[in-house]
Amino acid sequence: MRPGDILVLYSDGVVEEEDADENPFDLERLVASTIRARAGDPQAIIQTIREDLRSFRAGENPMDDATIIAISA
């Protein structure tokens, strides 16, 4: 990894999370969340992704467990 790089590891419960219309959170949304939070430290990146997942679910309980690990150089 080079300075400024971010590595995000995640379980399928992140990208397969669904909204009320059964649309998946998917990789595009995960990448968008990561890019939006990239100036923060790894904990801030994880927090942003978790908040985006929570907002995407619109109050519904998670369908699966969701594990997120972020590493920045």
C-alpha positions as CSV (number, residue, x, y, z in Angstrom):
1,M,0.0,0.0,0.0
2,R,1.1,3.5,-0.7
3,P,0.3,6.7,1.4
4,G,-3.3,7.7,0.9
5,D,-4.5,4.2,0.0
6,I,-7.4,2.7,1.8
7,L,-8.2,-1.0,2.1
8,V,-11.7,-2.0,3.1
9,L,-12.5,-5.6,3.9
10,Y,-16.1,-6.5,4.4
11,S,-18.4,-9.5,4.8
12,D,-21.3,-10.3,2.4
13,G,-23.7,-8.8,5.0
14,V,-22.6,-5.4,3.9
15,V,-23.1,-5.4,0.2
16,E,-26.1,-7.8,0.3
17,E,-28.1,-5.7,2.9
18,E,-31.4,-4.7,1.3
19,D,-33.7,-1.7,1.6
20,A,-37.5,-2.0,1.9
21,D,-37.8,-2.6,-1.9
22,E,-35.2,-5.4,-1.7
23,N,-32.5,-3.5,-3.5
24,P,-29.0,-4.4,-2.3
25,F,-26.6,-1.9,-0.8
26,D,-24.1,-3.3,-3.3
27,L,-20.5,-2.5,-4.1
28,E,-21.2,0.9,-5.7
29,R,-22.7,2.2,-2.5
30,L,-19.9,0.8,-0.4
31,V,-17.3,2.5,-2.7
32,A,-19.2,5.8,-2.6
33,S,-19.3,5.6,1.3
34,T,-15.6,4.9,1.4
35,I,-14.7,7.7,-1.0
36,R,-16.8,10.2,0.9
37,A,-15.0,9.3,4.2
38,R,-11.5,8.8,2.8
39,A,-10.1,11.9,4.5
40,G,-10.8,10.3,7.9
41,D,-9.0,7.7,9.8
42,P,-10.1,4.0,9.5
43,Q,-12.5,4.3,12.4
44,A,-14.3,7.2,10.7
45,I,-14.5,5.3,7.4
46,I,-16.1,2.4,9.2
47,Q,-18.5,4.7,11.0
48,T,-19.5,6.3,7.7
49,I,-20.2,3.0,6.1
50,R,-22.2,1.8,9.1
51,E,-24.3,5.0,9.1
52,D,-24.9,4.7,5.4
53,L,-26.1,1.1,5.9
54,R,-28.4,2.1,8.7
55,S,-29.8,4.9,6.6
56,F,-30.2,2.6,3.6
57,R,-32.2,0.1,5.8
58,A,-34.5,2.9,6.8
59,G,-35.1,1.6,10.3
60,E,-35.3,-2.0,9.4
61,N,-33.3,-4.6,11.3
62,P,-30.2,-5.9,9.6
63,M,-30.7,-9.1,7.5
64,D,-27.3,-10.5,8.3
65,D,-24.2,-9.7,10.3
66,A,-21.9,-7.1,8.7
67,T,-18.2,-7.0,9.3
68,I,-16.1,-4.1,8.1
69,I,-12.3,-3.6,8.5
70,A,-10.6,-0.5,7.2
71,I,-6.9,0.1,6.8
72,S,-5.2,3.2,5.6
73,A,-1.6,3.9,4.7
